Amino acid sequence: MFTTQSIGGLCGLAAVLTLATARFVRTTTAKLAILGSLALSACTFYAFIHVLAPVHTSEQLGSDAVTRFAMWASAWNLFTHSPVFGVGWGNFTAVFDLGNPYFVPDQVAAHNIYLQLLSETGLVGFAAFFYLVFQSWTQAHNLWRGSRDSLDCALAFGVQGAFVATLVHGFVDFLFQADPQYGTLFFTMLGLLVASSRHSGVLTQKAKTARPVAMCEAEAL
């Protein structure tokens, strides 16, 4: 992860490590120690960013920030002009800076999952995506608490970790476009979650209220 020199990716990794700390570390003292170490590591990385991530020079960061702010403003402008359905999935690159002869379509994104979804799919698509996130997160939580199989527990944590990383990294990137394989892996994981939940019989929170605490949750306490 460090070799990618992606600040958004490192923030996503930090978020996953925070989730793992909350899930697997038993005592409050140990949790605070680990979270403190993560915060210290982040401060150290920032202090030595010119050494650890030489691509991120002050000039490059400034230029990148200006570019992304312009893209975010453009995405918001597209959303306000078509707030219900947006300009269409994948069309941000087609209409961004339309009319500029030096602009090459399909080589730019909003670099923000929230603004890109709003601009391309409007409130309808934005709500549909985050409804999927909410339902999948709830299903993963139910699987974590209700299953006694270690693979189910690993899958549940993997899904929640993937969501956390996506939503945190998504503040500065649109991963579904940045990596063609990302969408395939993302929805494959959700498919595995559904299949695993049905196989384990863990479908709803109400269905397992009378069940004993599952092995994976008991081990994390």
N, C-alpha and C positions, 0 to 999 in steps of 0.2 A: 504493500500500500504506500509506503514512504517513497519508493522509487517512482511512483506515478507523479509525485509532486503536486497532487491534486488537493487543494485545501478543502474543497467541498467533500471529497472522498474521505479525508482524514476526520472531518467533522462528523460524517456519517459513521465512521469507525468508532469514534469516541462515544457517540450515542448508543451504538450497539454494546460497547463495553459497559456503559452505564446500566443498560437494561440487563446485561448478564450479571452485573454486580447485585442488582436488586433481586434477580431470580435465584442466584446460586449461593451468594454469600450469606451466611446464617446470622452473624452477630452485627449489631449496629456499629460497634467499634471497628470491625474489619471493613464494613462498608464505607465508613467515613475515611479510613486510611486509604482504601483503594481509590475512592473518588478524589481525595486530596492529591494522590499520586498522579491521577489523570490531569488534574488542574495544573499541577507543577510541570508535567510533561508538556502541556499545551503552552504554558508560559515560556518554557525553555525553547520549544520549537519556534515560537514567535520571535524570541530574542536572537536566535541564530538562524533565522529563515534564509538569510543570504548564503549560508553555508549548507544547510540541510535541503533547501529548495532553491538553488541558484537561478532557476528560470523565473522565479518570482522576485525580480528586482523592483525597486520602488517605482522606476519609470514604467515597467511592464504592468505592475499592479494598478498604477494610476490610469494608464491607457485602457486596461481591461475593465476597470470600474466605469469609466466614461462610456465605453462601448455597451456594457451591460445595462447601464441606466437608460441609454437611448433605446435599446431593445425592449426594456420593460415599459418604457413610456409608449412605444409603438404598440406593444401588445395590449396595454390598458386602453389605448385609443381605439383599437379594433374592437375590443370588448364593449366599450361604451356605445359604439355605433351599431353593434349587433349583440345585445346582452342576452338574448334568449337562447339562440342556437349558434352564435359565433359565426366565423367566416368559413367554417368547415374544417374537418380533421385533416391536418397536414398542409393547410393552406397558408399558415403564417409565413412560411418561406416564400410563397408565391406572391404575396401582396406586400410584404415588408419592403419599404423604400421603393415602391413601384414607380417606374418611370426613370430610375437612375440607370444610365447606360453602363455604368461600371459595376453594377450589382449583379452577382451571379446567384440565381435562384437555387434552392435546395442545399445551400451551403451555410445556412444561418438558422439559429433557433432562438427562442426567447430567453434561454438559459434560466428558466424558472418554471417549474412544473405547474405552479398555481396560475401564473399569468398566461402560460401557453394554453392550458386547458380552458381558461376563461375566454381567451381570444378566439380559439378554434372551435370550441364546443359550447360556449356560453354557459349560462347558469344550469341548463339541463344536463349537459355533459359533465360539468363540474360536480353537481350534486350526485349524479349517477356514479362517478368514480369514487367519491368519498363515502357514498353509501356502501360500495363494494369494499372499501377499506375498513369501514366500521364493522360490517358483517363478518369479514374474514378475520379481523382482529378478535372479535367476540368468539368466533368458532375456534380459533387457535387457543384462546384462553380457556375455553371449555375443554378442549382436548388436553391441554396441559394439566388441568385439574381433575379431569375425569378418567383419563386412561392410565392403565398400569403398565403399559409397554414403553420401554425406554426409547424405541425408535419413534413412537408417537410423540413423546415428550420432546425429542430432538427436532422433529418436524415442526411442532408447535412453536418452539423457540425460534427456529429458523425463519418461519413465516413472520413472526412478530419482529425479529431482528431485521428482516428484509424491508418491512414497512417502515421501521424507524430510520434505517439508513436511507431509504428512498425519499422519505418526507423531509429529512434534514438536508441531505445532499440536493434535494429538489429546489431549495431556495436559490441555488446558483447554477442549476443545470437542468436540462430536460432529458433524463436518462433514456427514455423510450426512443429518442431520436439519436442521441449521442452514440449508442451502441445497438446495432440491429439485433444482437442476440439477447439483449436485456429483456425485451418484451416476452420472448419465447420462454426464458427461464422464469420470469415473474409469474406468468399465468400457468406454467407447468407446476410450479410450487403450489399455487392455489388449487389446482386440480388434485394434486397429491393430498392436500389438506382435506378436501371434501371426501375423497376416497378413504383416507385414513379415519376420518370421523365416522363415516357410515360403517366401516368395518368394525370399529371399536364400539359402536352404538352410542357414541357421545354426540348428541345432536343439539340439545338445548340445555341451558343452565337449569331449568326446572326439572328436567328429566333425571338429574343426578344430585338433587339436593339431599336425598336420603342416602346416598352412597358414601362410603368411607373416603377419607382423604386419599388421593391417588399417590402412587409411589414417588413420581417425579416431584410433586408438590411437597410431600413429606420430607424428601431428601434435601429440598432447598430451604426448608424452615430452620 
